[in-house]
């Protein structure tokens, strides 16, 4: 299968990526959106606060970590490692097309000091 040439590749089809892709396409560019997860379906959501209780700050209240969508980060010493959902560095991003906009619950949590530290220059 031959790959089509595109002018822009947008990583993430959430609120930011979707808007960027729309603007680029309206400007006449050919755009492809890449997303790491599947399309979200209603039946995929648990609708159960007892099993959907994970927070970035506190981690899991109980139960095992969800290992379906692994994230790999580079530590300050240059070593790569898997971050578990119960760790703060994992964050609360949905792994589906549309990301957090699909599961947004109108919550605006207060940022913590470490959220404002520069990750690069």
C-alpha positions in Angstrom: 0.0 0.0 0.0 1.5 3.3 -1.0 1.4 6.1 1.6 -0.2 9.4 0.5 1.8 12.6 0.9 0.3 15.0 3.4 1.3 18.6 4.3 0.8 18.2 8.1 0.6 15.5 10.7 -1.2 16.4 13.9 -0.7 14.2 16.9 -3.9 13.9 19.0 -7.4 14.4 17.9 -8.6 16.1 21.0 -9.6 19.7 21.6 -6.3 21.2 20.5 -5.4 18.8 17.7 -8.9 18.8 16.2 -8.9 22.6 16.0 -5.4 22.7 14.5 -6.3 20.1 11.9 -9.5 22.0 11.0 -7.6 25.3 10.5 -4.8 23.7 8.4 -7.4 21.9 6.2 -9.4 25.0 5.7 -6.1 26.8 4.7 -5.8 24.2 1.9 -3.3 21.8 3.4 -3.8 18.0 3.5 -3.8 16.8 7.1 -3.7 13.5 8.9 -4.6 13.1 12.6 -2.9 10.4 14.6 -4.5 9.1 17.8 -3.2 6.4 20.1 -6.6 4.9 21.1 -9.7 3.6 19.5 -13.0 5.4 18.9 -14.8 5.7 22.3 -18.1 4.0 22.6 -20.8 4.6 25.2 -20.5 1.0 26.4 -16.8 1.4 27.0 -17.5 3.8 29.9 -17.9 2.2 33.3 -20.4 4.7 34.8 -19.2 3.4 38.2 -17.4 5.8 40.5 -16.1 2.8 42.6 -13.9 1.7 39.7 -13.3 5.1 38.1 -11.8 6.8 41.1 -8.2 7.5 40.0 -6.8 10.9 40.5 -3.4 12.4 39.5 -2.5 13.5 43.0 -3.8 10.5 45.0 -3.5 7.7 42.5 -5.8 4.7 42.7 -7.9 4.5 45.8 -7.8 0.7 45.5 -7.4 -2.0 43.0 -4.7 -2.8 40.3 -3.3 -0.3 37.8 -4.8 -0.3 34.3 -2.0 -1.6 32.1 -3.9 -1.3 28.7 -2.4 2.0 27.7 1.2 2.1 28.9 3.2 5.4 28.9 6.9 5.6 28.8 8.8 8.6 30.3 12.5 9.5 30.5 13.6 10.1 34.1 16.0 13.0 35.0 18.9 10.5 34.9 18.1 9.7 31.3 16.6 6.2 31.9 13.3 5.2 30.3 10.6 3.6 32.3 6.9 2.7 32.2 4.7 5.0 34.3 1.7 3.4 36.0 -1.7 5.1 36.1 -1.4 5.4 39.9 1.7 7.7 39.5 1.3 11.4 39.1 3.3 11.6 35.8 0.7 9.5 34.0 -1.9 12.2 34.0 -5.7 11.8 33.4 -5.8 11.7 29.6 -8.3 9.5 27.9 -6.7 7.0 25.5 -9.3 7.4 22.6 -10.0 9.5 19.6 -10.9 12.9 21.1 -8.9 12.3 24.3 -10.0 14.2 27.3 -12.8 16.0 25.4 -14.7 12.7 25.3 -14.7 12.2 29.1 -14.5 15.8 30.2 -16.6 16.2 33.4 -16.5 20.0 33.6 -13.9 19.8 36.4 -11.0 22.2 36.6 -8.5 21.0 39.2 -6.1 23.4 40.8 -2.6 23.1 39.3 0.2 22.0 41.5 3.7 23.7 41.7 5.3 20.9 39.7 2.9 21.4 36.8 4.6 24.7 36.1 8.2 23.4 36.0 9.7 23.7 32.5 10.2 20.3 30.8 12.4 21.7 28.0 14.0 25.0 26.9 
